[in-house]
Amino acid sequence: MSAFLERTAEAMVAEHGKDLGRLAVILPGQRAGAVLRKYLAKRIGEAFWSPEWLDMGTFMERIAHVRQGKRSDLLLMMYRAHRTLAGERAEPLDAFLQWAPVVLRDMSDVDMHLVDLDDLYRDLREMEILDSWSTELGEQLSAGQQRLLGHWQDTGRLHRLMHTLMEERALGSSGWVARQAALHVAGTELPWETVWCVGANALEPATTVVLRQIRSMGRLQVAWDADHYYLDDPDQEAGRFLRRSIGSLGQGCIPPTNDLLERPRSIRSVIVPERFAQAQFAAQILQEMDPDQRGDTTVVLADEELLMPLLSVMPGDSGPINITAGIPLSRLPVHGLVENFLDLHAAFHGSGHLELNGLLGFLSHPFLAALTQGTACFNQLTRSERRSMPKDEVIGVLASENAMAMVALIRDLEHPQLHAALMALFGHLAEGIVQDALALEQIYRAAAIHEQLYASLSQEGILFPDHTTERSVYRRLAGDERLGYFGDPEQGVQVMGFLETRALSRSRLIVLGANDGILPQASQQQSFIPFDIRRAYGLPLRADSEAISAYHTYRMLQSATSCTMVSDAGGSADPGEPSRFIAQWEHELVPRSRTSVERVLLALSSTERPQARIAIQRSNAIQQHVLKWAQRGISPSALGVWLRCPLDLYFSYVLGIKAPEDRSDKLGSDVLGSAVHEVFQSFTEPHLNSALTPAILRSWVPEVRDSLLRILTKQTLYSELEQGHSRLRIDMATKAVQDHLEQEAIRLEEHPSLIPIAVETQLSAVLPNGVRLTGRCDRIDLRNDIVHILDLKTGSVLDNTLKVKGLERSSFGEDHGYALQLLAYAWAYLTMYPNCTSLRTGVIPLQRASRSEGIHLSIHGNDLISRAQYADLTALFVDLTNELVHSDLPFTHSPTSMYCTCCVA
């Protein structure tokens, strides 16, 4: 059967001939519009008046006669509303931006679903009253509970004032624009004879109201892109929203296909060792194709963060590569450069000096590698043992070697206004410092984003009290902006984001990121509206996003004859398991169709595009610094960084450059994680060297939240912790700790043997080569007479990262940093306590209460580490520390490392 858009073009020509100028065509993306234009031109065969091409958001704007605003503009508009309502109680902008994005998204959802604001905010207040209600007759609500009730009242007032401001400016969120379109469509004179809605799926209530009204006028045509396989089966989540939309708007003019059952199709589920290796694999198979095959191939990025790695390893003779994807600015190398510049600017205008560690990190960015490679003045700054230098002294060092390009970048910091400094930086980078075309594109786009952001801040009359606040606001408003790439769909290899595949028919696919949690995407949407209220009002839930993802996946597959689904062994909780869609196809689709699924496990060789690499040679000063560090004590986590990327270790541990920190975020993951550790320490210390019982553990459960608040209020106001995003995170952490304690109590009822020996204790010992390993472990228990060294983890833990094949140096790759840290604890403990004959080491994953006993590190399948393995452990750490301390290996960037602060190439 012909492609969906080709059949749509035939239907349009059959109904309207070549007189298409009075039509509006709503499509899901730019790529689909370009392809449909091609089919129309081919079908008509001569010049014709083109329809007006719209996406759904632009169509709603045309109906409502208002524009959809940029996220940063809407947040600043909301800040104006917040200041109007709160008066003197209004929060500073940087504090406001900690919770405002979630509120803005909630408001847009509410408007898109045409929810009555009076009903919603009344129910939210009443639900909070029920949650806060005391079982003791006559007891009054606490001050904190009263504040929470006032929170929903204030949010309702904020929402209504936002409606007023958006109407005044004719600029609003996508939800508000759709609400306006639904309100005004009945009285709107359409500028088109017919509206074609092509390839839609999950239509929100406001959108459905608009399209039904146009249908009642007899001026709507719909073309559903569907297959009988998932459309006719009520148990198939992929067809859930399509069935609802067809029920509202009719069957449409394009009948469903039966391609999923009838089209011959081969699916390869390819599992590669590491995430970055997915890009290497795609580049490898593209290189093996001839130009015609590459022109018929589409690389789909289910994981959009793999775009830059893919482009970096594509061979130079690959021919044209056309990209259609939107990537957050924060995921691109230009973001790291700007982050370093922001830190330098704030520090310089605070002290008048340049912090050398930050300066070296900035000048060592890959975009500037051509300036610093082999430069004597850069090496002179590197060898300096001073923490900071006056600006003029730094310029003198650079000018002495005629490094005037670097001097120009330093002088950019002199601008007192951050915007002017950034624009000067972008200008110098674009004037010849940066040569790579893709890097230049990032710089141009980043400059445009910051220019628009400055204009919005100026329009709102926002002034900053200091440079630190200004930097924080810029980071929060610019970090989530997306850079869109759109190439020629007719030439070369097509690389596109997952959503850009909508309505397209491609026969050969390579899908990168086919891991569970990415395909389908694990729901990360935050909302302050409780689940029960969202469900009652029909607001989006996690199951809804999974159903939409399922539709896009099945729809992408239905036209393909060859589909390679690439995942990595470290990308899911169960090593080597592909996306659940692949398992579904094996069990449901393959037995009924002409589809076959093959599983392949690969090791890869890589071909990289030549590019500038930074290699820090070990000068005498650097080597002396490393030797002193080794005598003081190298932490196990530093060895993990050495495994992952030696250059990152150089920046982080030799130079002491820290990861960029948003100092205005008072409840970041690190702060909350530290508080959770302190809570466990306070609970456990009174019971050291005595057996814990289920009753003791359960007695801690009601104290968790108050204990967290007591610790967090040492650095954050109580009023800030009990509202918005902070309260949500504290409640989630409280539930995780309480669930863990309850599960551990249940386990102790069956296996009553748990004696805590130490908490937050230092383990330190000297290797035979004179290097000291030293680290702090969270807790040491005696369980069934066996020592257990355990780390508390508030984040996610992948089981496969705690499995090693042996204790040889060759068994440890860059993904084994955490396993190495646990082994270092084990080695140090065996060294410090010679009478210990065996032990276990592992993590306690607080996000997974069912694993309260811990996930233990295993060596060749055995999680018990015995005294007999001590010599092998010693040899392993001697080999590793000799590499780090006693060799002449340079500090270079590992090309497979994707998480470096300054050295991503």
N, C-alpha and C positions, 0 to 999 in steps of 0.2 A: 504494500500500500504506500502511496506517496506521502511525503512529509506533511505534518499538520499545517504548517504555514502555507505550503503549496496548495493544499485543499482549501484553505481559507481564502487564498488569492482567487482560486477558481470560483468560489461562491460569491465573492465580492464582484467579480467581473460579470458573472452570470446575472446578478441582480441589478447592477448599475452600469454595466458596460464600461466605457473608458471615462465616463463623467464622474470622477471620484472627488472632485474638488469640494463638494458640499458634505463630505463625510468626516467624521472624527473616528479615529481608531485608537482604542485604549489597549496598550500592550504592557506586559510585565517588565520590559527592559529595553535598553537601547539596541542591544544586539538583535533581539527579535524584530525590532522595527527595520533594521538594515536588511535583514534576510527577507522580510515580507515585501519590502520595496523591490528587491531583486525579482521575486516571483511575479509580482504584478507587472513589472516591465517586460518580463519574458512572456507572460500570458497575453498582454495587450499588443506588444510588438511595435509600438509607435509612441510618439509623444502623448502624454496625458496629464491632466490636472491631478496633482497628488493630494491625498487626504491630509488632514491635520493629524500628526502623530503625537500621542499623549501617553504618559503613564497615569496611573490612577490618582496619584497625588496632584498632578497638574490638572487633570480633569476636574477634580473637586474644587480646585482653586478657581477654575473658569466658571463653574456653576455658582459658587458662593461669592465670587467677585472679591476675594481676599487672597492674600499670599501666605504660604507656609513659611515660617521663619526658621532661621538657623538656630540650632540648639543654644549657642552662646548668646544670641540676641534674646531668646525667650527666657533664659536664666537671668539675664540682666533686667529684663522687664519684670520678672517675678521678684527680683530684689527690690525694685522700686515699689512694688505692691507691699512687700514685707516691711519696708521702712515706713510706708504710709500707715500701715496698721499697727505696727509695734512701737512707733515713735522712738522714745529714748531707750526702749528695751530692744531695739533692733540689733541684730548681730552684725559684726564686721563681715565684709563680703567673703573673706576666705573661710570663716566659720560657717556662713550661710551655704557655701558651695559644697560643704560636706554632706548635706542632706537634701539640698534642693533638687538635684537631678532625679532622685527617686520620686519625689513629690510631683515634679513636672511630668514624669512618665505615667504616674498614677492618674493625674488629671487628664492627660491625653487619652488614656484608656477609657476613663469614665465618659468623656465627651464622645469618643468614637462609638461607644455602645449606647449612647442616648440615655444615660442614666439620669434620673431626676436628682438634682443636688440636694434638695431638702430631704428627700427620703434617705439618700445614702448617708449623709452626715448625721442625721438623726439616729439611724441604725448603728452607726459606728460609735456614737456616744453611748447609746443604750447597751451595746455589747461590752463596752469598757466598764460601764456601771456594774453589769452582771459579773464580769471578771474580778472587779474590785470589791464586790459585796462581802461584808463581814458576816460570818455565821453567828456572831454574838449580838443579840438584840440591843439596838440602841447605840452600837459603836459607830463613831463617825469615821468618814474616809480620811486617810492620812493626807498630808500635804502633797506627797508625791502622787497619790491617786487623784487628788483634785487637779493637779497640773496636767495629768494625762487626759482627764475629761476636757479640760480647757484646750488641749492640743487639737482635738478633732473639731472643736468649735472654731479655733483659729484657722485650721486648715480649710474649713468650709468658707470662711470669710475671705481667705486668700484666694481660693478658687473663683469665687464670685467676682472679686476685684480684678483677677486676671482676665475674666470674660470681658469686663468693661474696658480694660486697657487694650486687649487684643482687638476689640471692636473699634476703638478710637484710632488705632494704627492700621487697621485692616491687615493685620499680621498676626498669625497664631500658630499653635501646634497643629500637627496633622489631625488629631482628634477634634479640635475645635473647628478647623476648616471643614471637616466632614459633617460636624453637627450643623454648621451654618448652611452647608449645601443641602442637607436634609430638610432644614427649615424653609429654605427659599426656592427649592427646585420647582415647586408647583406654580409659582408665579414668575418663573424665569423664561424669557424668550430664548430658545436654543438657537445658536448661530449655525447649526448644522442640520442638514436634512435627515440624516440617519447617524446614530452612534453605534459603532461596532465595538463590543467588548470581547477581546480575544485572549484566550489562555488564562483566564482568571480561575481562582480556586476558592480560597477562604475569604469570603466577602463579609466585612464587619456590618453590624446593623445599620449604621448611618449610610454606608455605601449601598447596601441593599435597598434602602428606602429611596435613594436617588435613582437607582437603575429601574426599580419597579415603577416609579412615577413616569420615567421616560418610556418605559414599555407600554404603560397605559395610554400614552400619546400615539402609540404605533410607530415609534421612531427608534426602537432599539433592536439590534441584532446581536446575539451572543454566539460565540464559538468556543465550546468547551474542549479542552485537550484531555481526553480521557480514554481509558481502556476498560473493556468489560471485566477484566480480571479483578480489579479492585473496586470498580464502580458498582457492580451488581452484588457483591458479597458484603452484607451488612457488618460482618466481623472484621473486614479489612479497614484498618484505621486510615490508610492512604486515601480512601474515598469518602471519608466522613464529611468533610466540609463541602466537597463537590456535590454530594447527594443533597445536602442542605441548600446549596446555591441553585441547583437545578430545580429543586422544589419551589424556590421563590421566583425564578426567572424563566423557567421552561427548558425544554430539551436542547434548544439551539439548532443551528443549521449544519453542524459537522457531527456526524454519527461517531460513537466511540469505536476504537479499533479493537482488534483481538490479537494485537501483535505480541503481547507478553506470552501467550500460549502458542501462537502459530509461527512466529519468526524464529529461524535458527539463530542461536546465540551462544557464544562461549564466554564464560566468566572465569577469570583467574583471580583468586584471592592470594596476593603476594605479600608475604610478611618479611620485612627487612629488619636488620638488627636494631637500628636506631632511627629516631625521627628524621634527622637530616639525611639519612640514607635513602629516604623516599624520593627526595629531589635528585639524588645521584642515580637512582634506578630509572626515573623518568628520562633523565638526560641520556642515559646509556641506551635505552631502547629507541629513543628518537634519533640518536646518532646512527643506529643500525638501519633506519628506514631510508628509502629513496625519497626524493622531493615530492613525488605524487602522493606517497603514503603519508608523509608528514602533513601535507596540505589537507588530508582527510582525517586528521587526528586532532582531538580536543583533549587538553589537559584540564581537568576540573579540580579546583582547589577547595575541597571540603574543609581543609585547614588552610586558611588564607595566609597564615604566617609563613608558609613554605614558599611563597612567591619569590622573596629575595634569595633564599638559598637555591631555588631552582634556576633563577637567572644567573647566579654566580657560577654554576657548574655547567651551564649549557655550552657546548663547544662552539667555536667561532664560525664553523661552516654549517650551522644548523639552518641557515636561511632565515626568512622573516619570522618574527615571533610577535604575535598580536595579543595584547592583554586587555581583558575587560574584567576589572575587579576594583573594589573599593577597599583600601587598607587603612586602618587607623594610623595616624601620624606617629603615635607612641610605639608602633611596631617597626618603624623604619630607622635606618642608621642616622638620618639627619636629626632625629629626635635626641639621640645620645649626645650629638654635638651641641645642640641647643641647650640641653640640660646642663652640660658642663659650663657653657658660656653663662647661663643664668646664675649658677653658683659663684663663678668668678666675679661676675658683676656685683652681686650682693655683697660678697666678702670685700671687694675692692672699695666700694663706696661706704662700707662700714668701718674699715681700718686704714684705708689708704695704701695698703700693701697687697701684693699678689701672693696668694698661697701657692707654693711651688708644686705641691702634690697635685692640686687641682689644675694648675697651669700645664704641667707635663701630661696629665690625662687628656686635657683639651687638645694640645698640640700633637698628641699621639693618635688622635682619631684617624681612621683610614682615609677620610676625605682629605686630610692634611699630610698623609704619609710622604708624598713627594717633597714636601717642604723640609721634613725633619730627617729623612733617611740619610745617614752618613754625615749629618751636619755637626761640626765641631762645637758650635755654640749650644746646640741642643744637648749634646753629651756633657758639656760643662755644667748646664743646669741640672742634668740628671745626677751628676756626681756631687752636687752641693748637698751638705748636711743641714743647711738652714731650712726652717719651715716656711719662711716667707721672705720676700725681698721687696724693696720699694720699686714702683713701676719704672722709674727712670733708670734704675740700675739694671733691671731686666732688659729694657730697651737698649741700654749700652752694650750688654753682652751680645744681644742679637745683631746690633748694628756693626759691631766689630768684625763680624763675619759676613757683612753685607746681606743679612737675612731680612731684607726690607719687607718681604711679604708677611713674615711673622710679626714684624714691627707694626705693620698696618693693622693686623688683627688685634694686637695688644692695645693700640690706640683706640680701637672701637669701644673698649671698655670705659673710656673717659667720658662718654656721653652719660650725663646723670639720669636721663630718661631711658628706661629700659627699651621702649619701642624704638627710639632713635639708635640705640646701640645695636639692637637686633637687625634693623634695616641696613646699617653700615656693615655689619658682619655678612649678611646675605649678599650685599653688593660686592664686597671684596672677593667672596667665594666664587661668585658668578663671573667675575671679570678676568679669570684666568687661573686662579688657584686650583679649581676643580675642573678636570678635563672629561671625566667619565659622563656619558650622556645621561645614564639613569640617575646618577648622583645629582647632576645639574637639574634634572626634572624634579627631584625631591626638594632641592633648594628653592626653585621657583615656586612650587606649590606651598611649601612651608612659609615662604615670604608672603604669599597672598593671604594665607590663613591668618598670620599675625597682623597684617595690615588691616584686614577686615575686623579682627578682634579689637584693635586699637580704636578704630572708628566707632565701634559699638560702645566701648568704655567711655570715649569722649562724648558721645551723644547722651549718655546717662549722667555725665558730669561726675564720674567716680574718680576720686583722688585717693592716693595710697599714703598711709602714715610713714611707711618705711620701705626700703628695697626688698626686704624679706617677704613682706606681705604682697608686694607687687609681683614678685617671682612666683609665690604660691598661687595667686589668682591666674596668672598666665598659664601655669602648668595645668590647673584644673579645667580651664576653659578651652585650651588648645589641644590637650593630650588626646581627647576622644574624637577630634575632627578626623574625617576620612579623606584620603587622597584617591581620587578616581582615575583609573586608566581606561582608555577606550581606543582600541586599535581598529585596523581595517579588517572586517570579517571575511574578506575575499582572498587574503594572502597569507600563506605559511601556516605554521603551527598556531592553533588557537588556544590561549590560556585564559581561563575565565573562573570567576568565583562560582560557588555552588548555585546561588540564586540566579545568576545570569544564564543558566541552562534552561530556564523556564521558556516553554513554547518552542524550543529548538529541537531539531532532529539530527543527531550525529551518530554515524555508524560505528566509529572507532573511538573509544573513550579510555583515558587513563585518569583514574580518580585518586588523588593524593589526600591522605588523612582519613582513610576508611577504618578508623578505630572507633570502638564504642565510646560514647562520650563526646565524640566529634561528629560522627554520622550514625545515629542522629545526635545533634548537639545537645549536651547536657544543659538543662535549663539553669541559667544563672541570673535570671531576671529578679531583681530585688523589688519589693513592694512593701509599703507600710500598711496596706489594706489587708486584714487577716484573710486567710484562705476561705473560711466559711462565708464571709461577706462577698468575696470575689465570686465564689461559686453561685451564691444566691442571686447576684446581679448579672451573671453571665459574662463576667470579665475574664480575660485570658488566663488559663492555667497551664501548668507544665504539660499535661496530656494534650492540650491543644497544639502547643508548639511541636510536640513529637509527631502528631498526626500530619501537620503541615510539612514537616521534614520528610515523613514517609511518602507523601504525595510527590514531592519534588524528586525523591530518589527513584520511585517506581516509574514516574513519567520520563525521567532521564534514561532509564533502562529500556523502555518499551520500543524505542527506535533503534537501539544499538544491536549490532551483530557481534561485536567484540568489545569486552569491557574488562579492563584490568584494575582491580581494586587494591590499592597499595596501603598497607598499614605497617606499624612498627611493633616490635616485640615488647617495647617498654611503654606503650601508649595506653594500656588498659590494665585494670586490676588483675586480670587473668592473662599471664604472659602468652602472647601468640594468638589470642582470640581476636577474630576480626569483628567488624561491625555486626550487630545483631541482624541486620538486614540480610547479610550473606547467609547466616544460619537459617533464616526464614526461607530464603530462596531454595536452599538445599532441601528443606523438609516439605515445603509447600508448592513451590513453583516447578522444580526439576521433575518430580514424578508425573506431572500433568502436562508438560510442555516439551518444546524442542530446545530447552536451555540446559547447558551442562555447566557444572562448577568444578574447578580444579584448584586445589590448595598447593601453594608453592612456598617454601622457606628458602631464602636466598642470603648469600654473603656477596658483597659488592666490591668491585674495584671502581675507583672514581677518576673522572677526567675533569680537571678544573680549568676554568678560564684564567689565563695569567692575569695577576693583579698585584698591586703593591702590597708587600708583606713587611711587618715590623719585626725586627729581630734585635733584642737587647743583648748585646755581648756582655760578658761578665768582666767588668773593669775591676781593678784592685779594690776600689772603694765599695763597689756593689758586693764583691765577694766577702769583704770584711764585715759588712752589714749582715749578710746571710749567716756567717759563722757566729756572730754575736747572738743573732736570733736563735740559732740552733742550740747554743749553750743555755739561753734563758728558757727555751722550751717551745717546740713547734706543736701546734694544736692538731689533733686528728682531722679537723675540718679543713685545715690548710693543705694537708696531704690530698684530700679530695679535690681541692681546687687545682693542685698540681696535676692530678690525673686528667681533669677536664680541660684545663688550658693553662700552660705555664705562664703566658703573658698576663693573664688575668691575676695569677698569683703575684707576679711582679708588681702590678699596679696596687693590688689590695694589701699585700703583706710586706713587700719591700719598701714601696713608696708610701704605703698607708692610706691610699685613696679609698674612700668609702663609697658605697653605692649611693646614688642620688636619693635624698630623703626629703619628703614633704613635711616640713616641721609643723605645719598647721594642722596636720591630721593627728589629733591627740588620741585617737583610738584606732591606730593601725593594727595590723595583724601581729606585729612584733610586741607592741604594748599589751595587747590583750593576751597573747601567748605567755608573756612573762608573768602577768597577773595570775593566770591559771596555774603556772608552775609554783608560784608563791602560795596559792591556796592549798595545793597538795602538800607543800612543805609544812605549812602551819598545821594541817590536819595530822600529818604523819609524825612529826618530831616528838610529840609527847608519848608516842607509843614505840619508839625505837627499842629494838632488842626484846620486844614482847609480842606475843601472837595477836594478830588482828582477828576479830570475829565478825560475822555478818551483822550483829547488833551494833558494833562500833562503826562499821562502814555506813550502815543506814542512819546512824545518828548524825553523820556528816551531811546527809542529803539536804535537809532544810536550811543548812548554814551556807550553802554554796554561794547563792546570789549576794547575800549580805557581805560575805567575805570578799568576793570580787569587787563589790562597790567600795568597801573599806580600803582596799589596796589601790584601786583606780582613782579614788578621790584625793590621793596624795599629790596627784599632778593634774587632775581635771575637776572642774566644778561639778558638784552633784547634779545641779540643774541641767547641765549639758549631757550627763550620762543617762538621765531618765527621760530623754526624748529623742525622737527621730532615729537616725541611723545607729547612733551609739546604743540606744536602748535595744534595738533589734539585735545587734551583735552580742550584747551582754546576755540577752535572753537565750540566744542560740548557744553561747558558750556554757551558760548555766545548765541548759538541758543536756548538752553533751556530757558534762562532768557528772550530773546526777544519773544519767543513764548508765554511764560507766560504773559508778559506785554500786548501783542496784544490781547490775550484771555480775560484778565482782562478788557481791554478797551472795548471790545465787550460786556462783561457782564455789565459794568457800563452804557453803552448806554441803556440797558433795565432796570437796577435797579440802578439809580444814587444816591447811598448813601454809601460813603466810606470816613471816616475821620480817619486818623492815629492819635493815641493818644500818643504812645511811641514806640521807637525802642531800641533794645538791653538794656532792662531795668531790674533792679534787683527787684525780689519779695521775701519778707522775712517776716516771722511771727513766733511766739513762740506758741507751742502747750501747752495744760493744764499740761502735764507732764514735762514741762521745756525744751523740745527739740525744737531747732530752725530748721525750714525748710527754705532753702534759695536757690534760683536758678535764672538764667538769661534767660528771654524769648526773642525771636527775635523781636516780634512786637505785639502791642495791637491796635486794630482798633475799631471804632464805626461804625457798619453796621446796617442800619435801626433801629437806636437807641438801639442796643444791643451790648454789649461789646464782642469782639472776641479776645481771646488770642491765638496767632498762632506761630508755629515753622516752619521755612523754612527747607525743606529737599531736599538736592541735590541727595541723594541716593534713593533706592526703598522704597516704603511704601506699606504694606499689610493692606487692609481695615479691615480685621477681627481682627487685633491686637488692633484696636481702638474701639472695641465693648466689653462691659462688662455687665454681667447679673445683677449686683447690686453693692451696696457699702459695702457689708459684706466682712470681711477679706477672707472668703472662696471662694469668687468670683475671686480672683487674684492668678494666677499661674505664672510660670516663663516666659510665653510668654507675660505677661501684663506689662512689665517694662515701655514701652513707654506710655501706657495708664495711668499708675500710675504717671508718670512725668507730664503729662498734667493736671491730677486731682490735683496734688500738686500746680501747678500754679493757678488753679481755687480756691483752698482753701485759698492760701495766698492772692490772690486778694480780695476775699470776706472778709477776715479778715482785710486787710488794708483799704478797702473802704466799710464801713458799709452801705452806701446808695445804693450800687449796688444790685439790686433785682434779676438779672439773667444774665447769660453769656453763651457763647459757647467757647470751646477750641478745637484745632485741629492742623493739619499740612497743609502746602502748598507744595504739591509734584511737584517740578520743572520739574521732568521727565514726568509729565502727565499734559500738558497744559490744557487739557479739564477739569481738576479739579482745575482751578485757584481760585475758591471761597474757596477751602480748603476741606479737609476730616475731618469731625468733630467727636470728641469722642461722643459715645452714651452710655447711661445707660439704659438697658432694652428697647432699640429701640428709646429712646428719646435723642436728641442731645442738648437740652436746660437744663442747670444746674441752678436750682433756689435757692434762699435764704433758702427755706424750707428744702433743702438737706444739709445745712451747718453742722447741728449737726451730721448727718451720716458721712459726710466727715471727720469731726474732730475725730469721734470715730475710723474711719478706720486708720487714720494716727497715732493716739495714740496707737492703737493695734500694728501696724507695728513697730513703733519706740520703744515700750516697748520690743518687741521681740529682736530688734537689740541692744538696749542700756541697758535696765533694767532687762535683764534675764540672766540666767547662761547657756544658750544654747551654745554649742561649735561651733566653725567654722569648718564645715565639707563640703566636696565636694558633690554637688548634682549629682547623677549618670546620670541624664538625660541632664545635661548641656554639650553642645558640643563645647562651645566657650570660655573656661577658658584659661588664659594665661599660668599658671604654674601648675594647679591642675587637669588636665584631667586624669582620672583614666582608 
